[in-house]
Amino acid sequence: MKKILILNGAGKKNGTTAAMINAFKAGTEGHEVTEFYLQTMNIHGCLDCGGCRRKEKGSVEPCVQKDDMSHIYAAAREADVIVFASPVYFWDITGTLKTAVDRLYAPLMNHSIGAPKETVLLMTSGGSTIDHMLDWYRNFGNWLKWKDLGTAMNDVEAARQIGSRIQ
Ligand SMILES: Cc1cc2nc3c(=O)[nH]c(=O)nc-3n(C[C@H](O)[C@H](O)[C@H](O)COP(=O)(O)O)c2cc1C
């Protein structure tokens, strides 16, 4: 049984991104899934203050800012798999998702996210290119040496299959 963390960066609660997430979840039977709908959470941008690098290594409160990221930090510490889910907003992931990802800098810098993660990217769009999203996802994963389990775009069956392949 794996622990799967989904970061949902969609604006709409029940739009096409939610449909992709639901299909992915349907494939993940037997695993423990935690989803955060970031749009309704209080998450501030990274300050690049360096506070996280001065905190004790492995601190469970890696960031100097106190907001809803504390819930995500706790889940990210435990997670085996992190799913990034986002519609394309102007050829890129949404600002909502990017803000939360930027705040992962803190636990990454002070090593409170330990073991390498596996990752998934679920995307929806109105039909434009997605090069920026894929660049972001691959650069981030390569930098961390995390393992890509798959990407799906506007394809609920592909999302379900990625979920069902998780072992
Ligand atoms: C601010 C904004 C920017 C968007 N930019 C793009 C874009 O660059 N390319 C594209 O194909 N669709 C774009 N879209 C359309 C959304 O990606 C598309 O409608 C998506 O399916 C919405 O997902 P949702 O139903 O989960 O909200 C944009 C939508 C919004 C609101």
The ligand as an ORCA input file, in Angstrom:
! r2SCAN-3c Opt
* xyz 0 1
  C      -6.785     31.889    -16.923
  C      -6.953     30.784    -17.914
  C      -5.967     30.556    -18.851
  C      -6.066     29.506    -19.755
  N      -5.049     29.277    -20.633
  C      -5.130     28.233    -21.482
  C      -4.033     27.942    -22.372
  O      -3.020     28.605    -22.416
  N      -4.166     26.870    -23.195
  C      -5.285     26.083    -23.182
  O      -5.348     25.140    -23.951
  N      -6.307     26.323    -22.345
  C      -6.255     27.373    -21.493
  N      -7.291     27.606    -20.622
  C      -8.437     26.672    -20.613
  C      -8.318     25.613    -19.510
  O      -7.029     24.996    -19.487
  C      -9.347     24.505    -19.746
  O     -10.633     25.050    -19.831
  C      -9.306     23.458    -18.653
  O      -9.980     22.303    -19.083
  C      -9.964     23.943    -17.349
  O      -9.858     22.933    -16.376
  P     -10.993     22.775    -15.230
  O     -12.266     22.352    -15.921
  O     -10.470     21.747    -14.296
  O     -11.127     24.123    -14.586
  C      -7.217     28.665    -19.740
  C      -8.231     28.929    -18.796
  C      -8.108     29.969    -17.911
  C      -9.218     30.222    -16.907
*
